[in-house]
Amino acid sequence: MLSLLKEIKVLEDAYQLPTYAKIPLSIERGSDCHVYDVEGNAYLDLYGGHAVISTGHCHPRVVQAIREQAERLIFYSNAVYNGARAQALQLLLKMAAPPFVQAFFANSGSEANENAIKLARALTRRREIISLIHSFHGRTYGSLSSTGIAKYSSYLNTPVPAHRVLPASEAAAAISTDTAAVMIEPIQSLGGMREIPLDTLREISSAARRSSALLIFDEVQTGISRTGTFLYSQQPDIRSSGVQPDITTLAKGIASGLPASALLVTGEVARQVKSGDLGATFGGGPLACAAIRATLQVIEEEKLGENAAATGRYLREKLRSVPMVREVLGRGLLIGMRLDRKAKEVQEHLLSRRIIVGTSDDAEVLRLMPPLTLRREAADLLIDAMSHL
Ligand SMILES: Cc1ncc(COP(=O)(O)O)c(C=O)c1O
């Protein structure tokens, strides 16, 4: 008799076009930092389904908000007003804080980035978009043309014109009065958890200001409290450096797993956006907004940003004493480890100990993007498993 996993695998592999190289698991249930496979085995989830599970799997308040909203109204578009949307926007902008004053809801990180690029080109009436090598911005046409990881971007035989992908150290000098925007993933997670040095960020930001080009932060992974503050641009060193994006994109953890994303803009940008410039049938739908609002409430009330900072600090400290770890990268609960061996090999070992972690585009960098509810006791399980390899 086929195992349940095999039965599911046969069907998915037969009917789904190939996507990611899959971890050999069929996850059927989740609760906080654990997921359960089809046989009922528990796994510690330090991957969060690609950094999505901000409030933990199936947080009761998020589940309740989704259930109540689904019973009332699943969907109506932005063509009408809706209370769930109004409340999600109010809380999002309170947490994002000025100078961000308005937001646009979309459905995925790629879509948010696509709209950021479109808006920058339209508002500046310029064409050029500069982005950085090792960044990942998504799989749609503009976002992929901005992506600096060859494995993905080489798929495009004809990238969108006027996209330039440059080494971080060359970006500032390349900005000119033809540049509409510079798009930056401040911690290049998939690229190997490479953080853009603060001096480089400052130079890019000053050059952009001098040329009246916009600065876009892709905070699809760093946002929603993953680095300890709600936004990466709110980290004390970034804030005090004067680097302030004009547009920031958010997705992943914004709705605890329902597909949703947001584009945040400063007052200066908001003033130039006209009705009709932006739109999306599903963006800002009531169900997604109920999930966004509940997610943000949980993050705020349960102080998950503070927990991400504290547990991240603890984990980072412990990881430094694990012999196979050469370097610990990232901030908060966005963690990379440069290992003395292949990350894939360690990922497989950890899976055999029922711990899920991620790899990256750098073969020696292992990534952790766990729920922001992760506690020290769970972090200790990882340290123990890694110390026995
Ligand atoms: C930094 C970053 N930007 C954009 C995206 C694209 O998001 P989505 O897959 O929701 O389109 C991702 C996805 O992994 C990402 O990590």
The ligand as a Gaussian input file, in Angstrom:
#p B3LYP/6-31G(d) Opt

LIG

0 1
 C       12.589000      40.059000      -0.702000
 C       11.486000      39.488000      -1.541000
 N       10.829000      40.284000      -2.403000
 C        9.828000      39.834000      -3.162000
 C        9.430000      38.516000      -3.114000
 C        8.309000      38.033000      -3.979000
 O        7.197000      37.772000      -3.200000
 P        6.012000      36.821000      -3.754000
 O        6.589000      35.443000      -3.871000
 O        4.949000      36.953000      -2.688000
 O        5.584000      37.388000      -5.048000
 C       10.073000      37.631000      -2.237000
 C        9.677000      36.217000      -2.183000
 O       10.357000      35.354000      -1.703000
 C       11.132000      38.132000      -1.429000
 O       11.784000      37.334000      -0.590000

